[in-house]
Structures are given as C-alpha cells and as structure tokens.
Amino acid sequence: MVDTAVDGVILIGAHGDILMFNPACERLFGYSREEVVGQNVKVLMPSPFHEEHDRYLDNYHRTGERKIIGIGREVIGRRKDGTTFPMDLSVGEAVQDGASIFVGIIHDLTERERNERKVAEAAARLRAVVDTAVDGVILIGSKGDIQMFNPACERLFGYSRQEVIGQNVKMLMPSPFHEEHDHYLDNYHRTRDPKIIGIGREVVGRRKDGTTFPMDLSVGEAEQHGEPIFVGIIHDLTERKRTEEQLVQAQKMETVGQLSGGIAHDFNNLLTVMIGNAELLAEKLRARPDLRQFCETVINAGERGAELTRRLLAFSRRQALQPVTLDCGRLLEGMRVILRRTLREDIDIQANIDGQLTRAFADPAQLESAILNLALNAQDAMPEGGTLTISATNATLDPRYQDEHPEVLPGGYVLIQVTDDGMGMPAEVRERVFEPFFTTKEVGKGSGLGLSMVYGFIKQSNGHVAIYSEPSLGTNVKLYLPIAKNLDREAPPEEPEAEVPRGSGTILVVEDDPFVRGYAVGSLESLGFRVVVAADGREALAKLASQGPEIDILFSDVVMPGGISGWELAERAQALKPTLRILLTSGYPLETMNSRVPHIARWAILNKPYRKADLGRRLSQILEAG
C-alpha cells in the first residue's frame, strides 16, 4: 500500500533520521531511496527550516510542545536539484522499542497552487477589463443588492463604489421604475418571465444629484453559490441622443428651407404678374390720379412682398451668391460708418478687429446685410441704449466641436461676432430664433425673416452660426466664415498639437452643463491637475468650505442657475480664501462682460468654445503671475 500510494510516505526516527522513503517520495523530491535513508530529514527542507529542525526536534523531546506533529499544515519541500514546491504535510507519532517514531504523509500542492494562480490571474485580468471599461458594469445579487460597481458606473451615476455596495439597485432608477423594481424581481423569481434580462433595452438612469440620463442596459444572468446573479452593462446614450436631436433640428430647418424656397419661387411668379399688371394699369390711368394711387399702393405692396421672398430664398440657400476673397476687417470698418448713421444715438458702437485677420471667402453684399440685420435686432434689444460690439478674429473649430455640431467641418475660420448688452433671450426663444417667421416683436415690427436670412447665408457659404444669449446678459451671435485658402471645403488634416503646458495642484470646476463639465474635467486631468467638481455656485461654496486648503484655482462658468453667478462666486470664494486664483469662462466676449460687470476685469476670462491647449496656456499664465 505504501509503495503504490500517490502521496509520499516517509518514516522518521526519534533523532530525525529517515527510515523509509516510498516511491512517491522519490518522485516528489528527486532522491532515490538509497540516497536518503539514514540521512537527517532536514535534507528535504529549504532554509530557514533546514537550520532550525534539530532545535525544534530537541525542544519537542524535552517539552512535548508540538508545532506540526498531529496537526498537519502547508509547508515547503526542497528537491534534490535545490528547487522547492508547496506540500501538505501530516505527521503522526508512534513508539517503537521505547522511542518515538514519526510517520509523514506528503501531498504535493504544486498543481493546486498553479490552478489557484491561474484563477487569480484570470480574476485580475477580468478586474482590469471591468475597471477600465468605458461602459458601466454592475453586478447585482438575487435580492437586487449591488455587489460590484465599476469606475465607469461611478462617473455615470455620481456615486462612489462605497456608497452603493450592498444597497438595492433601485436607488439608480427614477420613478416609476424605482417603486416597481422589487415587484418585478419577485415576479421574475416566481415565473422566470424576463422583461429585460437577456434582451437589452433603452432605459433611464438616475444620478446621485437626482438628474436622469438615457442609457442602453443589457442584463445577463449567471449562478453563484446556487443563487442567480445578474450582470448589467450600461452604455450612456446622452451624447447620441443629443446628436440625434441636433440632426432632427437640422433636418427640420432643411425641410422648412426647401418649403420656403419653393414658396418663394412660386410667389415671385405671382408678384411678377401683380406688379407688372399694376404698372400697366397705372399707365392707362394717368388721367385719373385718384385711381392711379391705388395702383401705386399695389406696386409698393408687391415690392415689399418681393423683399420677403428674397429673405426666404436666403434662408433656403437658393439665392445666387457671389463669394470673393474678402478682407473682413475693411468691410467691418465700412459697416461701422453705415451703422453709426443707421442706429440710434444712444447705441455705442465698438469694433475689435484682429490685426492678423485671415481673408475669408464670402459674398460681401450678403455679409453686410447679415451684419445690418443683427445690428438692428441688437438695437431693438436695447430700448434704453447700450453697447454694440462687432469683432473679427481667426478661429479654429476642432473635431471635438464637430462632435457637438455634426454639420460643422473642422478647420480654420474667420469669426465675426455681433454682441449687445441688451435684454437677452430665454432658452425657449433662443432655440427658435433661426426659424422663418418666428419673431418676438410686436405685430408690424418684424417679419421674422432677419435671422433666418443670416442663417441661410452662412450655411450656404459653408460656414457656421452660433448664438449665446441669457436674459439680462445680452446676446452674442458668432458667424464663422470659411477662410479663402480652404475653398475645397475638405476637412483639413489634423495638425500636430503644440505642446500644452502641464500643471499641478487642485482646481475646482464649476459648470452646470454636464457635457462642458465633462470636457473640462477630462482636459484638466490630462494636464496633470486634480479636479473637484461642482454643478453650481452653492455646491462650489460648500466644496470650498470643506476642501478649501486643497483648492488652488477656481474655474467657473459665468452664467449659471441657482442664484449665484460666476463673478459673485469668485468674490465670495476669494473672501473665503484670498490666495485663490480665479479663471472664469463664458460664451460671451470679454467686452460684454466688462460692460455689464466692470470689476470682472480683475479675473482672467477664457471664451467658449475653448480647446485644451487654450485652457492649459491660460492656467499656466495664471500660475506664473502668482
């Protein structure tokens, strides 16, 4: 039995000499029986057990104190070639001829250890995949308790792992799903009727701050310790939904434009007949001035109708443009004189033109008409007077900007901005300003086609138009015109980024828009900064109160909800920590900020949209200035 045993069997005398060494021991240790019988068993032990064995055996004979005899434990064996291996050793004691004799049973643990190592390595690889996954991965127990919550889930929901482990997954669901979850889970356990398991569907998630977001949820089921366990893969659909909405809006504007263009062409035919016949009739009524004036009225009305059709054609991008290589600086200087004569005297006109301005490729007559339209709108928004600022500079729209505006080609542009410090617009008006016939003016004071014409002209010129406006903060319209060297309108190859200054320290980012906030956080972290995040001024002040000593720079949007603006936050933040550096950001030009909040010039301003390089350089300047 001993000779055929799979495990090693070794017989050891009272003084540690090997008396028996079975074939399994020979295979385990690499010694033949003849090489070890009579030798001290410590020959099979690595250091430091080799050196300590005699002392341990002597102590046992004197005191009876056991460390392994009759117990069994995992130890290390030493082979003939000096290598070691893990083994389970059980030692029993008997008496032979009045002296102790020890029997050791040796089980090789090499394979078990190898398997355990493979399992540990596989688990480590799986953990690495889960932890670095872009999508959220969540593990849910049979009772709905959260057992795993990867870093992507932390970013999506705003909870830390410690906050959710052990909690019911319904905390991540808005009403009515929150209230229905337990009932659904019980029903699934009873009937095995899946509504989402193994299917995947679009659902809504609830963040820690109570806001919701669309997500694609795929749920799989496995078994653990005899009970079901669920694995959820969560993909954030926020960006996709936003892009879809923008595409729908663009398609809507395109459809309305096509309809408007068709109507304008047909209406022009009717106007031709009306005006032509009215003129003929007027000639025949020269002897009757009383009747001739009715003809003149018809002709004047027809000409006004013709002006409306021209604007409709501009919106539908069917007007005939005559683009040329254009010096926008010179055009704006000429427009300044025209505007001075056109606008009221209580409107102060400012012009800021970049001395290194690139030439654009556009129709100068249509550009003048667009600027005039914007200036007249600005005047209406400043009934008690104010400042109108027209600026021109070079600008770059990068692929990140294209992600938010799919219709825009990345590359270089000439940016013309028309800014007023008037009443501004609420969001519901801002979203519709480019629609034809939409107007907030009184009846008879606007056709609703001015901004539509601007929109159509810029789009037909292969440019881009954006508008920033908030109630009481005025309006800023950005016209991006293609530069003359990009006539092929192909997206230019991406130029290698200039080295962006890196930094260190902690920045408190305050931004209510989650998309802009996410971009700012990612940019700052890639620049080497630690980031603390707040969604509004009140949360920012709370973070400053609790983490003030750690925070070096406040980076805040100017216009935010919650009752505390960016400049008010800056003042209160510096009162809490006078050494705090401030960087504010806004979609409004600096001129508008200065006119409405004169003391804002104390702080650095970064205009939106900004690139990571712009942010890095601005922060570097602030840090160098001390």
C-alpha positions as CSV (number, residue, x, y, z in Angstrom):
1,M,0.0,0.0,0.0
2,V,2.8,2.4,0.9
3,D,4.7,1.6,-2.3
4,T,1.7,2.3,-4.5
5,A,0.4,5.3,-2.7
6,V,0.0,8.5,-4.7
7,D,1.1,10.6,-1.8
8,G,4.5,10.4,-0.3
9,V,5.0,8.4,2.9
10,I,8.2,8.9,5.0
11,L,9.2,7.2,8.3
12,I,11.5,9.3,10.5
13,G,13.3,8.2,13.7
14,A,13.5,9.9,17.0
15,H,16.6,11.8,16.0
16,G,15.3,12.9,12.6
17,D,16.9,10.1,10.5
18,I,14.9,8.9,7.5
19,L,13.9,5.2,8.0
20,M,11.6,4.8,5.0
21,F,11.1,6.7,1.7
22,N,8.4,5.4,-0.6
23,P,8.4,5.7,-4.4
24,A,6.0,8.7,-4.3
25,C,8.6,10.5,-2.2
26,E,11.3,9.6,-4.7
27,R,9.2,11.2,-7.5
28,L,8.4,14.3,-5.3
29,F,11.9,15.0,-4.1
30,G,14.1,13.6,-6.9
31,Y,16.1,11.4,-4.5
32,S,16.4,7.7,-4.7
33,R,15.5,5.7,-1.5
34,E,19.2,4.7,-1.1
35,E,20.3,8.4,-1.2
36,V,18.2,9.5,1.8
37,V,17.6,6.5,4.1
38,G,19.8,7.2,7.2
39,Q,20.1,10.9,6.4
40,N,18.6,13.6,8.5
41,V,15.1,14.6,7.2
42,K,16.2,18.2,7.1
43,V,18.0,17.4,3.8
44,L,14.4,17.7,2.4
45,M,13.9,21.2,3.9
46,P,14.8,24.6,2.5
47,S,16.2,27.4,4.6
48,P,15.4,28.5,7.3
49,F,13.6,25.3,8.3
50,H,16.8,23.3,7.5
51,E,18.8,25.1,10.1
52,E,16.1,25.1,12.8
53,H,15.0,21.5,12.5
54,D,17.4,19.9,15.1
55,R,16.5,22.6,17.7
56,Y,12.8,22.1,17.1
57,L,13.1,18.2,17.5
58,D,15.1,18.6,20.6
59,N,12.6,21.0,22.1
60,Y,9.8,18.6,21.3
61,H,11.5,15.7,23.1
62,R,12.1,17.9,26.2
63,T,8.8,19.8,26.4
64,G,6.3,17.9,24.3
65,E,5.4,21.2,22.5
66,R,4.0,20.4,19.1
67,K,4.2,22.7,16.1
68,I,3.3,20.2,13.3
69,I,3.0,16.7,14.9
70,G,-0.6,15.6,14.9
71,I,-1.7,18.8,13.3
72,G,-0.9,18.9,9.6
73,R,-0.1,22.0,7.7
74,E,1.1,23.5,4.4
75,V,4.9,23.7,4.2
76,I,7.7,23.9,1.6
77,G,9.8,20.9,0.4
78,R,13.2,21.0,-1.2
79,R,14.1,18.8,-4.1
80,K,17.5,17.3,-4.9
81,D,18.1,20.0,-7.6
82,G,17.5,22.7,-5.0
83,T,14.1,23.8,-6.2
84,T,11.2,24.0,-3.9
85,F,7.5,23.1,-4.0
86,P,4.4,23.5,-1.8
87,M,3.1,20.5,0.0
88,D,0.6,19.5,2.7
89,L,2.4,17.6,5.5
90,S,0.6,15.5,8.1
91,V,2.8,14.0,10.8
92,G,1.8,11.3,13.2
93,E,3.8,9.8,16.1
94,A,4.1,6.3,17.4
95,V,6.5,4.4,19.8
96,Q,8.8,1.6,18.6
97,D,11.3,-0.1,21.0
98,G,10.6,2.6,23.6
99,A,11.5,5.5,21.3
100,S,9.4,7.9,19.2
101,I,8.9,7.3,15.5
102,F,7.2,9.7,13.1
103,V,5.2,9.0,10.0
104,G,4.8,11.8,7.5
105,I,2.2,11.9,4.7
106,I,3.1,14.3,2.0
107,H,0.6,15.6,-0.6
108,D,2.0,17.7,-3.5
109,L,0.2,21.1,-3.8
110,T,2.0,22.3,-6.9
111,E,-0.9,21.7,-9.3
112,R,-3.4,23.3,-6.8
113,E,-1.2,26.3,-6.4
114,R,-0.8,26.5,-10.2
115,N,-4.6,26.4,-10.6
116,E,-5.1,29.0,-7.9
117,R,-2.6,31.2,-9.6
118,K,-4.4,30.8,-12.9
119,V,-7.7,31.7,-11.3
120,A,-6.1,34.7,-9.6
121,E,-4.6,35.9,-12.8
122,A,-7.9,35.4,-14.7
123,A,-9.7,37.3,-12.0
124,A,-7.1,40.1,-12.2
125,R,-7.5,40.3,-16.0
126,L,-11.2,40.4,-15.6
127,R,-10.9,43.1,-13.0
128,A,-8.6,45.2,-15.2
129,V,-11.2,44.9,-18.1
130,V,-14.1,45.9,-15.9
131,D,-12.2,48.7,-14.2
132,T,-11.0,50.2,-17.5
133,A,-14.2,49.7,-19.5
134,V,-15.8,52.8,-21.0
135,D,-19.2,51.3,-20.3
136,G,-20.6,50.8,-16.8
137,V,-20.5,47.3,-15.4
138,I,-22.7,46.4,-12.3
139,L,-23.1,43.1,-10.5
140,I,-26.5,42.6,-8.8
141,G,-27.4,39.8,-6.3
142,S,-30.6,37.8,-6.4
143,K,-32.3,40.3,-3.9
144,G,-31.3,43.3,-6.0
145,D,-28.3,44.2,-3.9
146,I,-25.3,45.8,-5.7
147,Q,-22.2,43.7,-5.4
148,M,-19.9,45.4,-7.9
149,F,-19.8,49.0,-9.3
150,N,-17.0,49.8,-11.7
151,P,-15.4,53.2,-12.2
152,A,-17.4,53.9,-15.3
153,C,-20.6,53.5,-13.2
154,E,-19.2,55.9,-10.6
155,R,-18.7,58.5,-13.4
156,L,-22.2,57.8,-14.9
157,F,-24.2,57.9,-11.7
158,G,-22.1,60.2,-9.5
159,Y,-21.9,57.7,-6.6
160,S,-18.7,56.2,-5.3
161,R,-18.4,52.5,-5.0
162,Q,-18.6,52.6,-1.2
163,E,-21.9,54.5,-1.4
164,V,-23.8,51.8,-3.4
165,I,-22.3,48.4,-2.5
166,G,-24.9,46.5,-0.5
167,Q,-27.7,48.9,-1.5
168,N,-30.7,48.0,-3.6
169,V,-30.1,48.7,-7.3
170,K,-33.4,50.6,-7.5
171,M,-31.6,53.6,-6.0
172,L,-30.2,54.1,-9.5
173,M,-33.7,54.2,-11.0
174,P,-36.2,57.2,-11.3
175,S,-39.9,56.9,-10.7
176,P,-41.9,54.8,-11.5
177,F,-39.3,52.2,-12.1
178,H,-37.9,52.7,-8.5
179,E,-41.2,51.7,-6.9
180,E,-41.8,48.8,-9.3
181,H,-38.4,47.1,-9.2
182,D,-39.0,44.8,-6.2
183,H,-42.3,43.6,-7.6
184,Y,-40.6,42.9,-11.0
185,L,-37.7,41.0,-9.4
186,D,-40.1,38.8,-7.2
187,N,-42.2,38.1,-10.3
188,Y,-39.1,37.0,-12.2
189,H,-38.0,34.6,-9.5
190,R,-41.5,33.1,-9.4
191,T,-42.3,32.9,-13.1
192,R,-38.9,33.3,-14.8
193,D,-40.6,35.9,-17.1
194,P,-37.9,38.2,-18.3
195,K,-38.6,41.8,-19.3
196,I,-35.1,43.0,-19.7
197,I,-32.8,40.0,-18.8
198,G,-31.0,38.7,-21.8
199,I,-32.7,41.3,-24.1
200,G,-31.2,44.7,-23.6
201,R,-33.2,47.9,-24.0
202,E,-33.1,51.6,-23.6
203,V,-34.0,52.8,-20.1
204,V,-33.4,55.8,-17.9
205,G,-30.9,56.1,-15.1
206,R,-30.9,58.4,-12.0
207,R,-27.8,60.1,-10.9
208,K,-26.9,61.0,-7.3
209,D,-28.0,64.6,-7.8
210,G,-31.5,63.5,-8.9
211,T,-31.0,64.2,-12.6
212,T,-31.7,61.5,-15.2
213,F,-30.0,60.3,-18.4
214,P,-30.8,57.8,-21.2
215,M,-28.9,54.6,-21.2
216,D,-28.8,51.3,-23.0
217,L,-28.9,48.4,-20.5
218,S,-28.0,44.8,-21.2
219,V,-28.6,42.3,-18.4
220,G,-27.2,38.8,-18.3
221,E,-27.8,36.1,-15.6
222,A,-25.4,33.6,-14.1
223,E,-25.4,31.4,-10.9
224,Q,-23.3,32.0,-7.8
225,H,-23.5,29.7,-4.7
226,G,-26.7,28.2,-6.1
227,E,-28.4,31.6,-6.5
228,P,-29.0,33.8,-9.6
229,I,-26.7,36.8,-10.0
230,F,-27.2,39.5,-12.7
231,V,-24.6,41.4,-14.7
232,G,-25.6,44.7,-16.2
233,I,-23.7,46.5,-18.9
234,I,-24.6,50.2,-19.1
235,H,-23.9,52.4,-22.1
236,D,-24.6,56.2,-21.8
237,L,-26.8,57.4,-24.6
238,T,-26.7,61.1,-23.7
239,E,-24.3,62.2,-26.5
240,R,-26.1,60.0,-29.0
241,K,-29.5,61.5,-28.1
242,R,-28.1,65.0,-28.2
243,T,-26.6,64.3,-31.7
244,E,-29.9,62.9,-32.8
245,E,-31.8,65.9,-31.6
246,Q,-29.4,68.2,-33.4
247,L,-29.7,66.2,-36.6
248,V,-33.5,66.3,-36.3
249,Q,-33.4,70.1,-35.8
250,A,-31.0,70.4,-38.8
251,Q,-33.3,68.2,-40.9
252,K,-36.3,70.3,-39.8
253,M,-34.5,73.5,-40.8
254,E,-33.5,72.0,-44.1
255,T,-37.1,70.9,-44.8
256,V,-38.5,74.3,-43.8
257,G,-35.9,75.8,-46.0
258,Q,-36.8,73.7,-49.0
259,L,-40.5,74.5,-48.5
260,S,-39.7,78.2,-48.1
261,G,-37.6,78.2,-51.2
262,G,-40.4,76.6,-53.2
263,I,-43.0,79.0,-51.9
264,A,-40.7,82.0,-52.6
265,H,-40.2,81.0,-56.3
266,D,-43.9,80.5,-56.8
267,F,-44.7,83.7,-55.0
268,N,-42.2,85.6,-57.2
269,N,-44.1,84.4,-60.3
270,L,-47.4,85.8,-58.8
271,L,-45.7,89.0,-57.7
272,T,-44.4,89.5,-61.3
273,V,-47.9,89.3,-62.6
274,M,-49.3,91.5,-59.9
275,I,-46.7,94.2,-60.1
276,G,-46.5,94.1,-64.0
277,N,-50.2,94.5,-64.4
278,A,-50.4,97.2,-61.8
279,E,-47.8,99.2,-63.7
280,L,-49.7,98.7,-67.0
281,L,-52.9,99.8,-65.3
282,A,-51.2,102.8,-63.8
283,E,-50.0,104.0,-67.2
284,K,-53.6,103.8,-68.6
285,L,-54.9,105.8,-65.6
286,R,-52.6,108.8,-66.0
287,A,-55.7,110.9,-66.4
288,R,-57.2,109.6,-63.2
289,P,-54.8,110.4,-60.3
290,D,-57.4,109.3,-57.9
291,L,-57.4,105.8,-59.3
292,R,-53.7,105.7,-60.2
293,Q,-52.8,105.9,-56.4
294,F,-54.4,102.5,-55.9
295,C,-52.1,101.1,-58.5
296,E,-49.1,102.6,-56.7
297,T,-50.3,101.1,-53.5
298,V,-50.4,97.6,-55.2
299,I,-46.9,98.1,-56.6
300,N,-45.5,99.1,-53.3
301,A,-47.1,96.2,-51.5
302,G,-45.7,93.9,-54.3
303,E,-42.2,95.2,-53.8
304,R,-42.4,94.5,-50.1
305,G,-43.5,91.0,-50.9
306,A,-40.5,90.7,-53.2
307,E,-38.3,91.6,-50.3
308,L,-39.8,88.9,-48.2
309,T,-39.2,86.3,-51.0
310,R,-35.6,87.4,-51.2
311,R,-35.2,86.7,-47.5
312,L,-37.0,83.4,-47.9
313,L,-34.5,82.5,-50.7
314,A,-31.6,83.4,-48.5
315,F,-32.9,81.1,-45.7
316,S,-33.5,78.3,-48.1
317,R,-29.9,78.8,-49.5
318,R,-31.2,79.3,-53.1
319,Q,-30.1,82.8,-53.6
320,A,-27.3,83.4,-56.0
321,L,-24.2,84.2,-54.0
322,Q,-21.1,85.9,-55.4
323,P,-18.3,84.9,-53.0
324,V,-14.9,86.5,-53.3
325,T,-11.7,86.6,-51.3
326,L,-12.8,89.1,-48.6
327,D,-11.0,91.4,-46.2
328,C,-13.5,91.3,-43.3
329,G,-11.6,93.9,-41.3
330,R,-12.0,96.5,-44.0
331,L,-15.7,95.5,-44.6
332,L,-16.4,95.9,-40.9
333,E,-14.7,99.3,-40.7
334,G,-17.0,100.4,-43.6
335,M,-20.0,98.9,-41.8
336,R,-19.2,100.9,-38.7
337,V,-19.8,104.1,-40.6
338,I,-23.1,102.8,-42.0
339,L,-24.3,101.6,-38.6
340,R,-23.4,104.9,-37.0
341,R,-25.8,106.6,-39.4
342,T,-28.5,103.8,-39.1
343,L,-28.7,103.1,-35.4
344,R,-30.0,105.4,-32.6
345,E,-27.6,107.8,-31.0
346,D,-27.8,106.1,-27.6
347,I,-26.2,103.0,-29.1
348,D,-22.4,103.0,-28.6
349,I,-20.7,101.0,-31.4
350,Q,-17.4,99.3,-30.7
351,A,-15.2,97.4,-33.2
352,N,-12.4,95.0,-32.3
353,I,-10.5,93.6,-35.4
354,D,-7.6,91.3,-35.2
355,G,-4.6,92.8,-36.9
356,Q,-3.6,89.3,-38.3
357,L,-7.0,88.6,-39.6
358,T,-7.1,85.9,-42.4
359,R,-9.1,86.6,-45.5
360,A,-12.5,85.0,-45.8
361,F,-14.4,83.6,-48.8
362,A,-17.9,85.0,-48.8
363,D,-20.4,87.3,-50.6
364,P,-19.6,90.8,-49.2
365,A,-23.1,92.2,-50.0
366,Q,-24.8,89.4,-48.2
367,L,-22.4,89.6,-45.2
368,E,-23.1,93.4,-44.9
369,S,-26.9,92.6,-45.0
370,A,-26.4,89.9,-42.3
371,I,-24.5,92.3,-40.0
372,L,-27.0,95.0,-40.6
373,N,-29.8,92.6,-39.6
374,L,-28.0,91.6,-36.4
375,A,-27.3,95.2,-35.5
376,L,-30.9,96.2,-35.9
377,N,-32.0,93.3,-33.8
378,A,-29.5,94.3,-31.2
379,Q,-30.8,97.9,-31.2
380,D,-34.4,96.6,-30.5
381,A,-33.0,94.6,-27.6
382,M,-31.5,97.8,-26.1
383,P,-34.5,100.1,-25.9
384,E,-32.7,102.4,-23.3
385,G,-29.4,102.3,-25.2
386,G,-26.3,100.2,-24.8
387,T,-23.2,99.0,-26.5
388,L,-23.0,97.1,-29.7
389,T,-19.7,95.4,-30.3
390,I,-18.5,93.9,-33.6
391,S,-15.4,91.9,-33.6
392,A,-13.4,89.8,-36.1
393,T,-10.7,87.3,-35.3
394,N,-9.3,84.0,-36.6
395,A,-10.8,80.9,-35.1
396,T,-10.5,77.1,-35.3
397,L,-13.3,74.6,-34.9
398,D,-11.8,71.2,-33.9
399,P,-13.2,67.7,-34.1
400,R,-14.4,67.9,-30.5
401,Y,-16.7,70.9,-31.6
402,Q,-17.8,68.8,-34.5
403,D,-18.9,66.0,-32.1
404,E,-21.4,68.5,-30.7
405,H,-22.3,70.1,-34.1
406,P,-22.2,67.3,-36.7
407,E,-22.9,69.6,-39.6
408,V,-19.7,71.6,-39.0
409,L,-16.4,70.8,-40.8
410,P,-13.4,71.2,-38.5
411,G,-10.7,73.6,-39.6
412,G,-9.9,77.3,-39.8
413,Y,-12.5,80.1,-40.0
414,V,-12.8,83.9,-39.8
415,L,-15.1,84.6,-36.8
416,I,-17.3,87.7,-36.8
417,Q,-19.2,88.4,-33.6
418,V,-22.0,90.8,-33.1
419,T,-22.7,91.4,-29.4
420,D,-25.1,93.6,-27.5
421,D,-25.7,94.1,-23.8
422,G,-29.5,94.2,-24.1
423,M,-32.3,92.2,-22.7
424,G,-31.1,88.8,-23.9
425,M,-33.3,85.8,-24.6
426,P,-34.7,82.9,-22.6
427,A,-33.8,79.3,-23.8
428,E,-37.2,78.7,-25.4
429,V,-36.7,81.8,-27.7
430,R,-33.0,81.1,-28.3
431,E,-33.9,77.6,-29.7
432,R,-36.2,79.0,-32.4
433,V,-34.6,82.3,-33.4
434,F,-33.4,81.0,-36.8
435,E,-36.8,79.6,-37.8
436,P,-38.5,81.7,-40.6
437,F,-41.4,83.9,-39.5
438,F,-40.6,83.4,-35.8
439,T,-40.4,86.7,-34.0
440,T,-40.9,88.2,-30.6
441,K,-41.5,91.7,-31.9
442,E,-44.9,93.4,-31.9
443,V,-47.2,92.9,-34.9
444,G,-46.0,95.1,-37.8
445,K,-42.5,95.5,-36.4
446,G,-40.8,92.4,-37.8
447,S,-41.2,89.7,-40.4
448,G,-39.3,87.0,-38.5
449,L,-37.0,86.5,-41.5
450,G,-33.9,88.6,-40.5
451,L,-32.1,85.9,-38.5
452,S,-33.4,83.2,-41.0
453,M,-31.7,85.1,-43.8
454,V,-28.4,85.3,-41.7
455,Y,-28.7,81.5,-41.0
456,G,-29.3,80.7,-44.7
457,F,-26.5,82.9,-46.0
458,I,-23.9,81.5,-43.5
459,K,-24.9,77.9,-44.2
460,Q,-24.9,78.4,-48.0
461,S,-21.4,79.9,-47.6
462,N,-20.3,76.6,-45.9
463,G,-19.9,78.4,-42.6
464,H,-21.4,78.0,-39.2
465,V,-23.5,80.2,-36.9
466,A,-23.9,80.0,-33.2
467,I,-25.8,82.2,-30.7
468,Y,-25.3,82.8,-27.0
469,S,-27.9,84.6,-25.0
470,E,-29.3,84.8,-21.5
471,P,-32.0,87.1,-20.0
472,S,-30.4,90.4,-18.8
473,L,-27.0,89.5,-20.2
474,G,-27.4,90.4,-23.8
475,T,-26.8,88.4,-26.9
476,N,-23.7,87.2,-28.8
477,V,-24.0,85.9,-32.4
478,K,-21.0,84.2,-33.9
479,L,-20.6,84.0,-37.7
480,Y,-17.9,81.5,-38.8
481,L,-16.9,82.2,-42.4
482,P,-14.6,79.8,-44.4
483,I,-11.1,81.1,-44.9
484,A,-10.0,81.7,-48.5
485,K,-7.4,79.0,-48.6
486,N,-10.0,76.3,-47.8
487,L,-12.0,76.6,-51.0
488,D,-12.2,72.8,-51.4
489,R,-14.0,72.7,-48.1
490,E,-12.5,69.4,-47.2
491,A,-11.7,68.8,-43.6
492,P,-8.1,69.8,-43.2
493,P,-5.6,67.2,-41.9
494,E,-5.2,67.4,-38.2
495,E,-2.1,69.4,-37.3
496,P,0.1,68.1,-34.5
497,E,-0.8,69.8,-31.3
498,A,1.6,72.3,-29.9
499,E,3.0,71.3,-26.5
500,V,0.4,72.2,-23.9
501,P,1.8,73.5,-20.6
502,R,1.2,71.0,-17.8
503,G,0.4,71.9,-14.2
504,S,-0.2,70.6,-10.8
505,G,-2.5,71.3,-7.9
506,T,-6.2,71.2,-7.4
507,I,-8.8,73.0,-9.5
508,L,-12.5,73.5,-8.5
509,V,-14.5,73.3,-11.8
510,V,-18.0,74.9,-11.6
511,E,-20.1,74.3,-14.7
512,D,-23.9,73.5,-14.9
513,D,-23.7,71.9,-18.4
514,P,-22.7,68.2,-17.9
515,F,-21.2,67.9,-21.4
516,V,-19.0,71.0,-21.0
517,R,-18.2,70.0,-17.4
518,G,-17.1,66.5,-18.5
519,Y,-14.8,68.0,-21.2
520,A,-13.2,70.4,-18.7
521,V,-12.6,67.7,-16.2
522,G,-11.0,65.4,-18.8
523,S,-8.8,68.2,-20.1
524,L,-7.6,69.3,-16.7
525,E,-6.9,65.8,-15.5
526,S,-4.9,65.1,-18.7
527,L,-2.9,68.3,-18.0
528,G,-1.9,67.0,-14.6
529,F,-4.4,68.7,-12.3
530,R,-6.5,67.2,-9.6
531,V,-10.2,68.2,-10.1
532,V,-13.0,68.9,-7.7
533,V,-16.4,69.3,-9.4
534,A,-19.5,71.4,-8.6
535,A,-22.6,72.0,-10.7
536,D,-23.5,75.4,-9.4
537,G,-22.3,78.2,-7.1
538,R,-23.9,76.9,-3.9
539,E,-22.3,73.5,-4.3
540,A,-19.0,75.2,-5.1
541,L,-19.1,77.3,-1.9
542,A,-19.8,74.1,0.1
543,K,-16.8,72.4,-1.6
544,L,-14.6,75.4,-0.8
545,A,-15.7,75.4,2.9
546,S,-14.8,71.7,3.2
547,Q,-11.8,71.4,0.9
548,G,-10.6,75.0,0.8
549,P,-7.0,74.4,1.8
550,E,-6.5,71.9,-1.0
551,I,-8.0,74.0,-3.8
552,D,-5.6,76.3,-5.7
553,I,-7.7,77.6,-8.7
554,L,-11.5,78.2,-9.2
555,F,-12.5,77.6,-12.8
556,S,-16.2,78.7,-13.2
557,D,-18.8,79.4,-15.9
558,V,-20.1,83.0,-15.7
559,V,-23.8,82.3,-16.3
560,M,-25.2,79.6,-14.0
561,P,-28.5,78.6,-12.4
562,G,-29.0,78.6,-8.7
563,G,-28.9,82.3,-7.9
564,I,-25.1,82.7,-7.8
565,S,-23.3,83.9,-11.0
566,G,-19.7,83.1,-11.8
567,W,-18.5,86.6,-10.7
568,E,-20.5,86.5,-7.5
569,L,-19.0,83.1,-6.8
570,A,-15.5,84.5,-7.5
571,E,-16.0,87.3,-5.0
572,R,-17.3,85.0,-2.2
573,A,-14.6,82.4,-2.9
574,Q,-11.8,84.9,-2.6
575,A,-13.4,86.1,0.7
576,L,-13.1,82.6,2.0
577,K,-9.6,82.1,0.6
578,P,-7.8,85.3,-0.5
579,T,-5.0,83.4,-2.2
580,L,-7.3,81.5,-4.5
581,R,-6.7,82.1,-8.2
582,I,-9.7,82.7,-10.5
583,L,-10.4,81.8,-14.1
584,L,-13.9,82.5,-15.5
585,T,-15.3,81.2,-18.8
586,S,-18.2,82.4,-20.9
587,G,-19.8,82.2,-24.4
588,Y,-19.9,86.0,-24.3
589,P,-17.0,88.1,-25.4
590,L,-14.9,90.0,-22.8
591,E,-16.3,93.3,-24.0
592,T,-19.9,92.3,-22.9
593,M,-18.6,91.1,-19.5
594,N,-16.8,94.3,-18.9
595,S,-19.8,96.5,-19.8
596,R,-22.2,94.6,-17.5
597,V,-19.8,93.7,-14.7
598,P,-17.0,96.3,-14.7
599,H,-15.0,94.7,-11.8
600,I,-14.9,91.4,-13.7
601,A,-11.6,92.6,-15.3
602,R,-9.9,91.6,-12.1
603,W,-10.1,88.0,-13.1
604,A,-8.9,86.1,-16.1
605,I,-11.5,85.2,-18.8
606,L,-11.5,82.2,-21.2
607,N,-14.0,82.4,-24.0
608,K,-16.1,79.4,-25.1
609,P,-15.7,77.3,-27.1
610,Y,-12.1,76.7,-25.9
611,R,-9.6,73.9,-26.7
612,K,-7.5,72.1,-24.2
613,A,-4.4,74.0,-25.4
614,D,-6.2,77.3,-24.7
615,L,-7.1,76.1,-21.2
616,G,-3.6,74.9,-20.5
617,R,-2.0,78.1,-21.6
618,R,-4.4,80.3,-19.7
619,L,-3.9,78.3,-16.5
620,S,-0.1,78.5,-17.0
621,Q,-0.3,82.3,-17.3
622,I,-2.4,82.5,-14.1
623,L,0.0,80.3,-12.1
624,E,3.1,82.2,-13.4
625,A,1.5,85.5,-12.5
626,G,1.2,84.2,-8.9
